[in-house]
Amino acid sequence: MNIKKVFYIIILLFITINCFSEENVLVSTFSKGPRDGISWRQRKIQYNMDDTTLSREKLVSTIWRMDSSVNQFALLIFYTDDVFRIGTYQAGKIIEGKYRIDDGNLILFNYNDADVTGRGRTLKDVECLCKINYSSESILYKHELEINGIKYFPCGSEKQAGEPAKIDDIPVKTVLKKYVFNDYVKFRNAPNLSSDLIDIILYNEMTNGRIKRSSFRKGTVVTVLAEIPQKETISGVTASWCYIKVFSGFEGYQYGWVFGGYFDEYDQNREAEYASQLEKELKFLKN
């Protein structure tokens, strides 16, 4: 091996080590390439729930995920060089700016004006004061960061099943478990029989727009996020109202309420059976 080859190998090793070192991943100016995303949407989660001290180290130790109640799901990332970015997995960064910590307060500034939610919630002021809450009522996370009315939750602060939470001021208990429907159940925007129905996007996607239904069919797999502790009896069935999420068919989820008396335990080994049953249900509806 000649000296020239040895030199190139040393240079290659140096570049590789620097590209994948943890510290460089946290620096906003670092990027291995124009489309690799190594310094965006990637983070080794080291969030410490027991430490409630606001610091740069705490902010950069995790990925902050937007709540599920908004139209567009987004991520918030902090870097060690005082830069923050908000964006989506698909589109990349949408808002970019600087942050600082003053007297225990997190302040965002020097950012571009962009609507990250599709609801006109932009960062239009010169500076934005963020609110940090270490006792979140979220059904998924214990901590939260609120920016202009939008909540972001740090990965690493996930709740466990059985913990208290609230959904639209309704006290619930977290479940966080998959189930499959064994009967037809209406999808609603609130836990009562007079609430509005929600059209299930998954069925519309699976049938190329030919089916529009607000009742779940047999074989549909959903995740029960939480349930109301008190039970009700409806049509002779006693159960709790459950808050669920269901795959929408295109990289997203729908959220809403169902009466929980018509679930079977989910079995991963029966996934093909569930899919076949649902396909037959939808085929029957099309005919």
N, C-alpha and C positions, 0 to 999 in steps of 0.2 A: 504494500500500500504506500503510495507516494505522499509527499508532504501536502500537496494540494488537496487530496481526498480527505486526509486527516483534518485539514483546516475546515472544509465544508461540513464534515460530520460534527465538529465542535460548534460551528455556527448554528447548525440545525438543532442540536441539543439545547443550546442557549435559547433559541426562539421557542422551542416546545415547552421548556420549563417556565418561561415568562408568560406564554399564552395561557397556560392552565394553572398558574399559581392562584390561590384563593384571593390574595390581596388584589391582584390585577382585575379579577372578575368584578370587584366592588368599585373600581374606578371607572367613571362614566366615559372617559376619553379612550379607554381601551376597547379595541375591537379586532378580532382575528381576521375578519373579512367583512365585506359590505352586507352579507345576508346570513351570517352564521348565528347571530343573536347571542354571542357568548357573554356580552355585558348587558344584556337586556333579557328579562324573563328567566334568569337563572340565578339561583342563590342557594347556598348550603344553609339549611334552616338550623339556626342556633339560638332561637328565641327563648329567653328565660322568663317564664311567667311569674316567678317569685320576686323578680327585681322590678320595682315600679319606679325606678329612677329614669327620667327621660335623658337619653344621651345619644350621641351619634352611633355608638356601638350597638345600642338597642334597635335603632331605626334600620341599620344596614344588616341586622342579623336575620332578616326574614323577608318574605314576600307578603305584601299587604293586598288582600283580595277584596274587591268591591262586593257589596251586599247583593243578594239575588233579586231584590225588588225593583231594580232599575232595568231599563230596556237593554242596555249593552253592558256585558260583563267586562270589567277592566281590572288591571293590576297597577299597584303603586310600588315603585322601587326607589330606595334611597342609596346613595353612594358615599364613599368616604371623602370625596372631594367636594362635598356640600351641594351636590346636584341631585334633583329628584326627577323621576319620569312617571307619567301615567299613560297607559295605553292598553291595547288588547293583544292577545296571542296572535290573532290573524293579521292585524294592521300594524303592529309595532307601536312605537311611542306616538302619542298624540299631543300631550302637554309636557313641556320640559322647562325647568327653572331651577332656582337655587333655594336652599333652606338654611335656617340658622336656629339656634336655641338661645333664647334670652330669658333669664330668670325663671327657668323651668318651663317656658312656653315654646312651642314649635311654631315657627313662622315661615311661610312660603312667600317668595318674592322673585322678581325679575323673570317672570314666566310669560310664555306666549298665551294668547287668548284662544281657547278651543273648547268645544262642547264635547265632552267625553261620554255623555249619557244619552244624547238624543233628546233631552228634555230642557235644553237651554241652561243647564247648570254649569256655567263657566267660571273661571277665576278672573274676574274683571277688575277687582280692586288692585291697588298698588301692592298691597300685602294681604296675606290671608292668614288669620290666626286659627290654628287647628286645636280641636278639643280631644283629649285622650281620656278614655274611660276604662278603668281596670275591673269593672263589674258589669259587663255588657249583658243585656237581656236577649241577645241574639240566641237563636236555637243551635248555632253551630260553634260560636267562638266566645271565649270569656273576656277578651279585650277588644277594644275598637278605637279607631281614629276617625274623627268626623271632620270632613273638609267641605265647607259650603253646602251642608245638608246631606252630603253623601258619606256613608260609613264604609271604612275599609278595615278588614280584620286580619291580624297577623297570623300567618301559618305558624303553628307551634303553640297556639292557645286554644286548640279545639276542646269542645266540651265532650263529656262522656254521657252515655245513656243514663237516663234517670235524673238528670240535673234540671232545675227549674229554668224557665225562660218565658218570654212573652212574644206573641204575634199580634200586632195591632191592638195592644193593651189587653189581650186575652191570655191569662195565665195557662201555661202548658208545661208538660214534662217531656224532655227529649227522649226519642226512641232510637233513631239512627239505624234503621234496620230494613232490609229488603223484604217485600212480600209480593204475592201474585194474586190477582183477583180470581175468585171462583164463581162470580156472578156479575150481573150488570149493576154498576154503581155510578150515580151522577157526580160530575166534577163541578164543584161550587167555589165561589169566591169568599164564602163565609160559612161558619159551622152551624147552619140552620136550613130548614127545608124551604124557606122563603127567599133565600139568597139567589143571586144571579148564577146562571150556568156558564161554564167555560168550555169553549170548543177545543177538542183535543187535537193538537197540531200533528202528532205522530200518525194518526190514522189518515189524515189528509195527505201527508207525505208518502205513506206506504201505498196509497191508492192513486197517486198522481192527481190529487185534487178531486177525486170522484166521491169521497165520503166526508161528510161534515157531521160529527157527533160530539155530544157532551156527556155521554155515558161510557164508562170504561167497559171493555169487553173482556170475556174470560181469557186468561192467559197473559194479560198485560202485567208486566213487572214494574213495580214502583218502589221508591224508597220512602218509608214513613219517617219523617223528620221529627215529629212531635205529636202528642195527643193531649186532649183535654182530660184532666184526671177524672172528672165526673162523667158517669155513663148515662146514656139515654136509652129508652126502649122505643124503637120505630118498627112498625109492622111485625111486632112480636119478637124482634131481635134486639138484644141489649148489648151495647158497645159504646165506645168513645168516638167522638169526632177526631179525625186524624188530618194533620197537615202533611202533604206529600209533595214529592217532586217526581216528574216523569220525563223521560227523554223526549225531546221535541222532534228529533229526526235530523237536525242540522246543527250539531255542535252546541246545543243548548238544552235548557230544561224549562218546563212549565211548573208552576207552583200553585197549590190550591188545597181545598178541603174535600174530604169524602167521609161518609159514615163508615166506621171501621168494622162492621159486622160481617164483611164478605171477603176476608183475606185467608189465604193459605200460607203456611211457612214456605219461604223461597228455598229451593234446593238447586244448587249450581249444576248438579249432575242431570237435572231435568230441563235445562235451558232449551234444548232442541224441541222438547215436548211442548213447552210453553209457546215457542215461536210457531210451531205447527198449529197449535190450537188457535192462536190469535189470527193466523193467516186464514184458517177456515172460517172464523167468525167474520172477518172482513170480506172474504169472498162471498159469503152468504148475503151480506148487506149490499154488495155491488149487484148481485143478481135480483 
